[in-house]
């Protein structure tokens, strides 16, 4: 039977902090700057593999990686007025170089639309150069005034993937947003992270965007976490930065742009969504250690020698398979304690081998997701271990999607929506006329934040009315308690 998930859901905040510490993932709260933490070696390896996946997906889709300076002059940041209004309260400013006041204040990068667009004004002159797709994975800094949380709400986001693309017309930029959505689906699907995709309402879109599409997931405590966004920027940045291109008819026009981002929240979600009361449960694709081998102690010298040789053979087979493995041969730690430690760290597969297994040339495989144990012959390892990894990834993905679907409820009235949010949390979806006034009223009356609406009109709202104004519903609106 799988481990319980009572603490995981009912005490999520404490559970999450415990896992980050127990598994050696992220040291938060002790670094003397609020909202900033330290990636520990094990956590850094998880982060590294998530970043490798993101890079692979973007590179295969024709994106080019760049690296821009951390500092942005205030003059650049203020070029697009709506953008600076959206970020002004969150910007960290550098005002001195040594003891000398600076002529122009410098912002620690909150995001890079302004600095990247500025450089694109030099690089891009013709439609023949388009589309162009850049991305970087960097730290960004935002002065969060809400309660900070490790990996979920930080003042330094250390793993910020921001893509920035340039296009010759609105339609091609629109197509790029659709591509970004598909790329994010692929990343989240490989990690087993479930999601809902919504078009953010006008009052909650990215500052400077024509429209914003967001990916949200439901965390173990029923709150939603935004895990990815994609923005159609129109010409809102290219006009003030004079990014003009020559079109096929030799006329000049301003280029069109998109941007889309992911952050440390992807790592947080992998840990949170798949975990249980025993700790993390990592998908094999990102697990720093995919297999841990725990020898069961032998009693006499002859058995110990035979077991040691057998463990060496197991290690050689794992090496040939290209598996990330660890042999836990610590003499001063009992096997039960080792099991506990590696389960907390989420290692996908544990191999147990003692004198009996050495004699019979067998292995005990224990899978972390279900805690099931099976005995196989050592000669079956090369065939069965890769299949087991695939089955664990599939099992985690299916369990996560089942969890998300159970947390999305469709209702027709404000009263039902309020009851669901109060008692069950998760996402509640109501018919909606599409007006901002009704959307804001629903936020207030349900006491939840608006996530947005489905990208296509859902069939289930046909013939239904907006619960606020009584007008025919043109779409649905999603509300939830949000991080």
C-alpha positions in Angstrom: 0.0 0.0 0.0 1.2 3.5 -0.7 2.2 5.7 2.2 -0.5 7.8 3.8 -1.0 11.4 2.7 -2.6 12.9 5.8 0.2 15.2 6.9 0.9 15.9 3.2 -2.6 17.4 2.8 -3.6 18.6 6.3 -0.3 20.0 7.4 1.2 20.9 4.0 3.2 23.9 5.0 5.0 22.1 7.9 5.3 18.9 5.7 6.9 20.9 2.9 9.4 22.6 5.2 10.3 19.2 6.8 10.9 17.6 3.4 13.2 20.4 2.2 15.3 20.0 5.3 15.1 16.3 5.8 16.0 15.5 2.2 18.7 18.2 2.0 17.0 20.1 -0.8 16.8 23.8 0.2 18.0 25.7 3.3 15.5 28.4 3.9 15.1 30.9 6.7 18.6 30.9 8.0 20.3 33.0 5.3 20.2 36.5 6.7 18.1 38.1 3.9 14.4 37.5 4.1 12.9 35.6 1.1 16.2 34.1 0.0 17.4 30.5 0.5 20.3 28.2 -0.4 20.1 25.2 -2.7 21.7 22.3 -1.0 23.7 19.7 -3.1 20.8 17.2 -3.4 18.3 19.9 -4.2 20.6 21.6 -6.7 20.8 18.3 -8.6 17.0 18.2 -8.8 17.0 21.8 -10.0 19.7 21.0 -12.5 17.7 18.2 -14.1 14.6 20.3 -14.3 16.6 23.1 -16.0 18.1 20.5 -18.4 14.6 19.4 -19.3 13.5 23.0 -19.9 16.6 23.7 -22.0 16.1 20.6 -24.1 12.5 21.4 -24.9 13.2 25.0 -25.8 16.3 24.2 -27.8 14.4 21.6 -29.9 11.8 24.3 -30.6 14.3 26.7 -32.1 15.0 28.9 -29.1 18.4 30.5 -28.6 19.9 30.9 -25.1 21.3 34.3 -24.1 22.5 35.9 -20.9 21.7 39.5 -20.1 23.1 41.8 -17.3 21.4 41.7 -13.9 21.2 45.5 -13.7 18.6 47.5 -15.6 18.9 51.3 -15.7 15.8 53.1 -14.4 15.5 54.9 -17.7 14.9 51.6 -19.5 12.5 50.3 -16.9 10.3 53.4 -17.3 10.1 53.3 -21.1 6.9 51.2 -21.0 4.6 53.0 -18.5 2.2 50.2 -17.8 5.0 47.8 -17.2 6.8 49.9 -14.6 3.5 50.7 -12.8 3.0 46.9 -12.5 6.4 46.3 -11.0 7.4 49.6 -9.3 6.4 48.4 -5.8 8.6 45.3 -6.1 11.8 46.6 -7.5 15.1 46.5 -5.6 17.2 49.6 -6.5 21.0 50.0 -6.6 21.7 53.7 -5.8 25.4 53.7 -5.0 28.7 52.4 -6.5 30.9 52.2 -3.4 30.3 55.5 -1.7 29.4 57.4 -4.8 25.7 58.1 -5.6 24.8 56.8 -9.1 23.6 59.3 -11.8 20.9 56.8 -12.8 19.4 54.3 -10.4 19.8 50.6 -11.4 17.2 48.0 -10.8 17.9 44.4 -9.9 16.2 42.6 -12.8 12.5 41.9 -11.9 12.0 40.6 -15.4 13.7 41.4 -18.7 11.2 42.7 -21.3 12.7 46.2 -21.3 16.4 45.3 -21.4 15.9 42.6 -24.1 13.7 44.8 -26.2 16.3 47.6 -26.0 19.0 45.2 -27.5 16.6 43.9 -30.1 16.3 47.4 -31.4 19.9 47.0 -32.6 19.8 43.4 -33.7 16.6 43.1 -35.7 15.8 45.2 -38.8 13.9 43.0 -41.2 11.1 40.5 -41.4 13.6 38.1 -42.9 15.2 37.8 -39.5 11.9 36.7 -37.9 10.7 34.9 -35.9 13.5 35.1 -33.4 13.2 33.2 -30.1 15.5 34.0 -27.2 15.6 32.7 -23.6 17.7 32.9 -20.5 17.6 31.1 -17.1 18.7 33.6 -14.4 17.9 35.1 -11.0 15.3 37.8 -10.7 14.5 39.9 -7.7 11.1 41.1 -6.5 10.4 42.8 -3.1 7.5 40.5 -2.1 5.5 42.1 0.7 3.3 39.0 1.3 4.5 36.2 3.5 7.5 34.5 1.8 7.6 30.7 1.4 10.5 28.5 0.3 10.6 28.0 -3.5 6.9 29.3 -3.7 7.1 33.0 -2.9 10.7 34.4 -2.8 12.4 37.7 -3.1 15.2 36.1 -5.1 13.9 33.7 -7.7 17.0 31.7 -8.6 15.6 29.6 -11.4 13.7 32.1 -13.7 13.4 30.9 -17.3 12.1 33.8 -19.4 11.6 33.4 -23.1 11.3 36.5 -25.4 10.3 36.2 -29.0 10.0 38.7 -31.9 7.5 38.5 -34.8 6.5 40.3 -38.0 2.8 40.5 -37.2 0.1 39.9 -34.5 -0.9 36.5 -35.9 2.6 35.1 -35.7 3.0 36.3 -32.1 -0.4 34.7 -31.4 0.8 31.4 -32.9 3.9 31.7 -30.7 1.8 31.9 -27.5 0.0 28.7 -28.7 3.5 27.1 -29.2 4.6 28.2 -25.7 1.5 26.5 -24.3 2.4 23.2 -26.0 6.0 23.5 -24.8 4.9 24.0 -21.2 2.5 21.0 -21.5 5.4 18.9 -22.6 7.6 20.0 -19.7 4.9 19.5 -17.1 3.8 16.2 -18.6 7.3 14.8 -18.4 7.5 15.9 -14.7 4.0 14.4 -14.0 2.7 17.9 -12.9 -1.1 18.4 -13.6 -2.4 21.8 -14.6 -5.3 23.9 -15.7 -4.8 26.5 -18.5 -6.6 29.8 -18.2 -6.7 33.1 -19.9 -6.1 35.6 -17.1 -8.8 38.3 -16.8 -7.9 41.8 -18.0 -7.4 43.1 -14.5 -4.9 40.4 -13.7 -2.8 40.1 -16.8 1.0 40.7 -17.0 1.8 44.4 -16.9 2.3 45.5 -20.5 0.6 42.4 -22.1 -2.2 42.3 -24.6 -3.3 39.1 -22.9 -1.9 36.5 -20.5 -2.3 32.7 -20.4 -1.4 30.9 -17.2 -0.9 27.4 -15.9 -2.1 26.7 -12.4 -2.0 23.5 -10.3 -3.6 22.6 -7.0 -1.2 22.1 -4.1 -1.8 19.5 -1.3 -3.6 22.1 0.9 -6.1 22.9 -1.8 -4.6 26.3 -2.7 -3.6 26.9 -6.3 -0.1 27.8 -7.5 0.7 29.6 -10.7 3.5 27.5 -12.3 3.9 29.1 -15.8 2.7 32.1 -17.8 2.7 33.1 -21.5 2.1 36.7 -22.7 1.2 38.3 -26.0 2.9 41.6 -25.7 1.7 43.1 -28.9 3.7 46.2 -29.8 3.6 47.6 -26.3 7.4 47.3 -25.9 8.6 47.7 -29.4 7.0 51.1 -29.9 8.7 52.9 -27.0 12.0 51.1 -27.8 11.8 51.8 -31.6 12.1 48.2 -32.7 11.2 48.8 -36.4 11.3 46.1 -39.1 11.1 46.3 -42.8 8.1 44.2 -44.1 7.9 42.4 -47.5 6.3 45.4 -49.2 9.3 47.5 -48.0 7.2 49.5 -45.5 8.3 49.8 -41.9 6.4 48.7 -38.8 7.0 47.9 -35.2 7.7 44.3 -34.4 5.4 42.1 -32.3 6.5 40.2 -29.2 5.7 37.5 -26.7 7.3 36.4 -23.5 6.8 33.3 -21.2 8.2 32.3 -18.0 8.8 29.4 -15.5 10.5 29.6 -12.1 11.6 27.7 -8.9 7.9 26.8 -8.5 8.4 24.0 -11.0 10.8 22.3 -8.6 8.5 23.1 -5.6 5.6 21.5 -7.5 7.5 18.3 -8.3 8.3 17.9 -4.7 4.8 18.9 -3.4 2.5 17.1 -5.8 4.1 13.7 -5.8 5.0 13.5 -2.1 3.5 11.6 0.8 3.8 11.4 4.6 7.2 9.7 4.3 8.7 12.5 2.3 9.5 13.3 -1.3 8.6 11.0 -4.2 10.7 12.0 -7.2 10.1 11.1 -10.8 13.1 9.1 -12.2 13.8 11.9 -14.8 14.8 14.4 -12.1 15.9 12.2 -9.2 19.6 12.8 -8.4 19.8 9.2 -7.3 17.5 6.9 -9.2 18.5 3.7 -7.4 19.9 3.2 -3.9 21.4 -0.2 -3.0 21.1 -1.2 0.6 23.1 -4.3 1.6 21.5 -6.4 4.4 24.3 -7.3 6.8 25.8 -10.8 6.8 26.6 -12.6 10.0 29.8 -14.5 9.3 32.9 -13.6 7.3 32.3 -16.0 4.4 28.8 -14.5 3.9 30.1 -11.0 4.1 32.7 -11.7 1.4 30.2 -13.3 -0.9 27.7 -10.4 -0.3 30.5 -7.8 -1.0 31.2 -9.5 -4.3 27.5 -9.6 -5.2 27.0 -5.9 -4.4 30.0 -5.2 -6.7 28.2 -7.2 -9.5 25.0 -5.2 -8.9 27.0 -1.9 -9.1 28.6 -3.0 -12.4 25.2 -3.7 -13.9 23.8 -0.4 -12.8 26.9 1.4 -14.2 26.4 -0.3 -17.6 22.7 0.7 -17.6 23.7 4.4 -17.1 21.6 4.7 -14.0 22.3 7.3 -11.3 22.9 5.1 -8.2 24.3 5.0 -4.7 25.6 2.1 -2.7 24.7 2.8 1.0 27.4 0.6 2.7 27.5 2.6 5.9 28.4 0.2 8.7 27.1 2.4 11.6 23.6 2.8 10.3 21.0 0.0 10.4 19.0 -0.9 7.2 15.7 0.4 8.6 17.2 3.8 9.2 18.7 3.8 5.7 15.2 3.0 4.3 13.7 5.9 6.2 16.4 8.4 4.9 16.2 7.4 1.3 12.4 7.3 1.3 12.4 10.9 2.7 14.7 11.9 -0.2 12.3 10.3 -2.7 14.7 7.9 -4.4 12.5 6.1 -7.0 13.9 2.5 -6.5 15.6 0.8 -3.6 17.5 -2.5 -4.1 17.9 -4.7 -1.1 20.4 -7.5 -1.1 21.6 -9.7 1.7 23.2 -13.1 2.2 20.1 -15.0 0.9 19.9 -12.8 -2.2 23.6 -13.3 -2.9 23.2 -17.1 -2.6 20.1 -17.2 -4.8 21.3 -14.5 -7.2 18.1 -12.5 -6.6 17.3 -8.9 -5.7 14.5 -7.2 -3.9 13.2 -4.1 -5.7 11.2 -1.6 -3.6 9.5 1.2 -5.5 9.1 4.5 -3.7 5.7 5.5 -5.1 3.7 2.5 -4.0 6.1 1.0 -1.5 5.6 -2.4 -3.3 8.4 -4.9 -3.2 9.2 -7.5 -5.8 11.9 -10.2 -6.0 13.7 -10.7 -9.4 16.8 -12.5 -10.6 19.9 -10.4 -11.0 19.9 -11.3 -14.7 16.5 -9.6 -15.1 17.8 -6.2 -13.8 18.7 -4.8 -17.2 15.3 -5.5 -18.6 13.1 -4.7 -15.7 14.7 -1.6 -14.1 14.0 0.7 -17.1 10.4 -0.6 -17.3 10.0 0.1 -13.6 11.2 3.7 -14.1 8.6 4.1 -16.8 5.9 2.6 -14.7 6.8 4.8 -11.7 6.6 8.0 -13.9 3.3 6.9 -15.4 1.9 6.0 -11.9 3.0 9.4 -10.5 1.5 11.3 -13.4 -1.9 9.4 -13.2 -2.1 9.9 -9.4 -1.3 13.6 -9.7 -4.0 14.1 -12.5 -6.5 12.2 -10.5 -5.8 14.5 -7.5 -6.2 17.6 -9.6 -9.5 16.5 -11.2 -11.0 15.7 -7.8 -10.2 19.3 -6.8 -12.0 21.1 -9.7 -15.8 21.5 -9.2 -18.4 23.1 -11.5 -21.3 24.9 -9.8 -24.0 27.3 -10.8 -24.5 29.6 -7.8 -22.4 31.9 -5.6 -23.6 30.0 -2.5 -22.3 26.6 -3.9 -19.0 28.2 -4.9 -18.5 29.7 -1.5 -19.3 26.4 0.2 -16.8 24.5 -2.0 -14.0 27.0 -1.4 -14.6 27.0 2.4 -14.9 23.2 2.8 -12.8 21.7 0.1 -10.6 24.4 -1.4 -9.4 23.5 -4.9 -10.8 25.3 -8.0 -14.5 26.2 -8.4 -15.8 27.0 -11.9 -19.0 29.0 -12.5 -20.8 30.3 -15.7 -19.8 33.9 -16.5 -21.0 36.6 -18.7 -17.4 37.9 -19.2 -17.8 41.3 -17.7 -15.1 42.6 -15.3 -17.7 44.0 -12.9 -19.2 40.5 -12.4 -15.8 38.9 -12.2 -14.7 41.3 -9.4 -18.0 40.8 -7.6 -17.5 37.0 -7.7 -14.0 37.4 -6.2 -15.5 39.3 -3.4 -18.6 37.2 -2.7 -16.8 33.8 -3.0 -13.8 35.2 -1.1 -11.4 33.7 -3.6 -9.1 34.9 -6.4 -9.9 34.6 -10.1 -7.7 32.3 -12.1 -9.3 33.2 -15.5 -11.3 31.3 -18.1 -10.7 28.3 -20.4 -9.1 29.1 -23.7 -12.2 27.8 -25.5 -15.8 28.3 -24.5 -16.7 25.2 -22.4 -19.8 23.2 -23.5 -21.2 22.9 -20.0 -22.1 26.6 -19.8 -24.4 26.6 -22.8 -27.9 27.7 -21.7 -26.6 28.9 -18.2 -26.6 32.4 -16.8 -24.0 34.4 -15.0 -24.8 34.1 -11.2 -24.2 37.8 -10.6 -26.2 39.6 -13.4 -28.3 36.8 -14.9 -27.1 37.5 -18.4 -26.3 34.5 -20.7 -22.9 32.9 -19.9 -20.3 33.2 -22.7 -17.6 31.3 -20.8 -16.8 30.1 -17.3 -14.7 31.7 -14.6 -12.4 29.8 -12.3 -11.8 30.9 -8.7 -9.5 29.5 -6.0 -7.6 30.4 -2.8 -4.2 31.2 -4.3 -0.6 31.3 -3.2 
